[in-house]
Amino acid sequence: MRVLIAGAGIGGLTAALALHAVGVEAVVLESAREIRPLGVGINLLPHAVGELTRLGLDGELARLGIATRENLYCDSSGARLFSEPRGLAGGYQHPQYSVHRGRLQTMLLSAVRARLGEDAVRTGMRVEGFDQDADSVRVGISGRERPIEADLLVGADGVHSVVRAQLHPGEGPLLWSGVRMWRGVTRMNPFFDGRTMVIVRGSGDGDAELIAYPIGPASVNWVALVPVGEPGPLPGDAHWNRPGRAEDLLPLFDWNLGWLDVAELITRSEVLLEYPMVDRDPLPHWGHGRVTLLGDAAHPMYPVGANGASQAVVDARVLATELSGGSPAGLARYEGIRRDATAEVIAANREMQRTGGTRSPRELARITETYRRRTTAQGA
Ligand SMILES: Cc1cc2nc3c(=O)[nH]c(=O)nc-3n(C[C@H](O)[C@H](O)[C@H](O)COP(=O)(O)OP(=O)(O)OC[C@H]3O[C@@H](n4cnc5c(N)ncnc54)[C@H](O)[C@@H]3O)c2cc1C
């Protein structure tokens, strides 16, 4: 069986590795001419680290990332409100890693090329659409007359998925929480033990929030979340690489935390990107016949639970398990397992975003525990 995967993001590359591990041939078609280490930091939760460990990538991950030990909630004077142990310290079987997204993607790309062959990832191949019948699927590529034929197509082409748009025409704009996020990475010594993620809240309702965590020994990733509008359909568009401006942020973050100079964190950032907090409602079905979706293409979600990349990795393993028997019928079983599970994570992230403004330690304990319970099972 030969599977085409649209998109060489975290989800598409992991799917190629997982399919190869069960003896299914995979080819990844990526629209970018060159895969460069773009983005800033992301988190891999223990359920995703477990999957990547089973693919033999645990050593690489440990070298790439920081094993996060604690989430610490603080107010804007730097005082501790509540702390939640994470990864091994939180009783999980595997660590949680904070990593640079682009470096993780590059590591997965090298693993795919080493295991599946150089030609397994084809860049400069923008998927335009597909048609299918009982025997095969044919995938159209921009600028090429002849489609590529295969047994199955997996749309892992991200939040603006072309495969999803063909499967579900007329879905409308992304759904916006009303929050804009500025993201950056600053070379500086991390705070506390170098393994702590801090979540700092302004003092009033609707105030800005800052999340910061180390992704290397001298590298701190940060996200500034600022409510600027009402939730609803996103006006405009969402681009991962849109630059942001420090001037827009600094007046909102004149906080003196004592252990972190927030103005320095923002002004010395090596990159500064801006992105709206968006998701979509869960789909009633992902694909049909010989075509399905994976990762952000299937279930874009708010990043509040740090679950986006992790859920894509779990999708990849379940897809491979269900296709290991060599029958396209495995696609329906994959969707059956993953669709409800990821819908639950979308809902849990929305709930976390809605209730996230609380500063009461007791409420924070309840919210984080509820999130953990609702989403840990979805890693299975
Ligand atoms: C450039 C970029 C930067 C990002 N930066 C961050 C970040 O800093 N923080 C964060 O939390 N999340 C970031 N993300 C999103 C994050 O990677 C995903 O939420 C998560 O990892 C799930 O990954 P995915 O593989 O489903 O989708 P993605 O990581 O979005 O990967 C999708 C891939 O498909 C490719 N593609 C798109 N359309 C087509 C097409 N028609 N044909 C072929 N290929 C196509 C894209 O170029 C991309 O490589 C970024 C995504 C991208 C693409």
The ligand as an SDF file (V2000), in Angstrom:
LIG
                    3D

 53 58  0  0  0  0  0  0  0  0999 V2000
    5.7800   27.8030    9.3380 C   0  0  0  0  0  0  0  0  0  0  0  0
    5.0390   27.3440   10.5680 C   0  0  0  0  0  0  0  0  0  0  0  0
    5.4010   27.8720   11.8100 C   0  0  0  0  0  0  0  0  0  0  0  0
    4.7250   27.4670   12.9690 C   0  0  0  0  0  0  0  0  0  0  0  0
    5.1070   27.9980   14.1610 N   0  0  0  0  0  0  0  0  0  0  0  0
    4.4740   27.6050   15.2860 C   0  0  0  0  0  0  0  0  0  0  0  0
    4.8830   28.1220   16.5570 C   0  0  0  0  0  0  0  0  0  0  0  0
    5.8160   28.8920   16.6430 O   0  0  0  0  0  0  0  0  0  0  0  0
    4.1890   27.7410   17.6710 N   0  0  0  0  0  0  0  0  0  0  0  0
    3.1390   26.8530   17.5800 C   0  0  0  0  0  0  0  0  0  0  0  0
    2.5200   26.5230   18.6040 O   0  0  0  0  0  0  0  0  0  0  0  0
    2.7620   26.3260   16.4080 N   0  0  0  0  0  0  0  0  0  0  0  0
    3.3910   26.6800   15.2600 C   0  0  0  0  0  0  0  0  0  0  0  0
    3.0070   26.1400   14.0610 N   0  0  0  0  0  0  0  0  0  0  0  0
    1.9040   25.1680   14.0460 C   0  0  0  0  0  0  0  0  0  0  0  0
    2.3080   23.8270   14.6190 C   0  0  0  0  0  0  0  0  0  0  0  0
    3.4440   23.3400   13.9390 O   0  0  0  0  0  0  0  0  0  0  0  0
    1.1290   22.8850   14.4580 C   0  0  0  0  0  0  0  0  0  0  0  0
    0.0290   23.4020   15.2090 O   0  0  0  0  0  0  0  0  0  0  0  0
    1.3590   21.4830   14.9900 C   0  0  0  0  0  0  0  0  0  0  0  0
    2.7190   21.1250   14.9970 O   0  0  0  0  0  0  0  0  0  0  0  0
    0.5870   20.4620   14.1420 C   0  0  0  0  0  0  0  0  0  0  0  0
    1.3140   20.2910   12.9410 O   0  0  0  0  0  0  0  0  0  0  0  0
    0.7500   19.8810   11.5360 P   0  0  0  0  0  0  0  0  0  0  0  0
    1.8010   18.9960   10.9580 O   0  0  0  0  0  0  0  0  0  0  0  0
   -0.6250   19.3670   11.6170 O   0  0  0  0  0  0  0  0  0  0  0  0
    0.6690   21.2500   10.7340 O   0  0  0  0  0  0  0  0  0  0  0  0
    1.8060   22.2720   10.3210 P   0  0  0  0  0  0  0  0  0  0  0  0
    2.9230   22.2920   11.2850 O   0  0  0  0  0  0  0  0  0  0  0  0
    1.1080   23.5510   10.0400 O   0  0  0  0  0  0  0  0  0  0  0  0
    2.3820   21.6630    8.9480 O   0  0  0  0  0  0  0  0  0  0  0  0
    1.6820   21.6880    7.7310 C   0  0  0  0  0  0  0  0  0  0  0  0
    2.6730   21.5270    6.5920 C   0  0  0  0  0  0  0  0  0  0  0  0
    1.9340   21.4120    5.3700 O   0  0  0  0  0  0  0  0  0  0  0  0
    2.5220   22.2390    4.3900 C   0  0  0  0  0  0  0  0  0  0  0  0
    1.4790   22.5610    3.4190 N   0  0  0  0  0  0  0  0  0  0  0  0
    0.4800   23.4730    3.5380 C   0  0  0  0  0  0  0  0  0  0  0  0
   -0.3220   23.4610    2.4630 N   0  0  0  0  0  0  0  0  0  0  0  0
    0.1780   22.5000    1.6310 C   0  0  0  0  0  0  0  0  0  0  0  0
   -0.2330   22.0050    0.3610 C   0  0  0  0  0  0  0  0  0  0  0  0
   -1.3070   22.4850   -0.2800 N   0  0  0  0  0  0  0  0  0  0  0  0
    0.5160   21.0050   -0.2170 N   0  0  0  0  0  0  0  0  0  0  0  0
    1.6100   20.5010    0.4160 C   0  0  0  0  0  0  0  0  0  0  0  0
    2.0350   20.9490    1.6250 N   0  0  0  0  0  0  0  0  0  0  0  0
    1.3200   21.9280    2.2230 C   0  0  0  0  0  0  0  0  0  0  0  0
    3.0620   23.4160    5.1750 C   0  0  0  0  0  0  0  0  0  0  0  0
    4.0750   24.1070    4.4730 O   0  0  0  0  0  0  0  0  0  0  0  0
    3.5930   22.7080    6.4320 C   0  0  0  0  0  0  0  0  0  0  0  0
    4.9050   22.2680    6.2580 O   0  0  0  0  0  0  0  0  0  0  0  0
    3.6420   26.5280   12.8750 C   0  0  0  0  0  0  0  0  0  0  0  0
    3.2740   26.0000   11.6300 C   0  0  0  0  0  0  0  0  0  0  0  0
    3.9650   26.3880   10.4790 C   0  0  0  0  0  0  0  0  0  0  0  0
    3.5610   25.8030    9.1270 C   0  0  0  0  0  0  0  0  0  0  0  0
  1  2  1  0
  2  3  1  0
  2 52  2  0
  3  4  2  0
  4  5  1  0
  4 50  1  0
  5  6  2  0
  6  7  1  0
  6 13  1  0
  7  8  2  0
  7  9  1  0
  9 10  1  0
 10 11  2  0
 10 12  1  0
 12 13  2  0
 13 14  1  0
 14 15  1  0
 14 50  1  0
 15 16  1  0
 16 17  1  0
 16 18  1  0
 18 19  1  0
 18 20  1  0
 20 21  1  0
 20 22  1  0
 22 23  1  0
 23 24  1  0
 24 25  2  0
 24 26  1  0
 24 27  1  0
 27 28  1  0
 28 29  2  0
 28 30  1  0
 28 31  1  0
 31 32  1  0
 32 33  1  0
 33 34  1  0
 33 48  1  0
 34 35  1  0
 35 36  1  0
 35 46  1  0
 36 37  1  0
 36 45  1  0
 37 38  2  0
 38 39  1  0
 39 40  1  0
 39 45  2  0
 40 41  1  0
 40 42  2  0
 42 43  1  0
 43 44  2  0
 44 45  1  0
 46 47  1  0
 46 48  1  0
 48 49  1  0
 50 51  2  0
 51 52  1  0
 52 53  1  0
M  END
$$$$
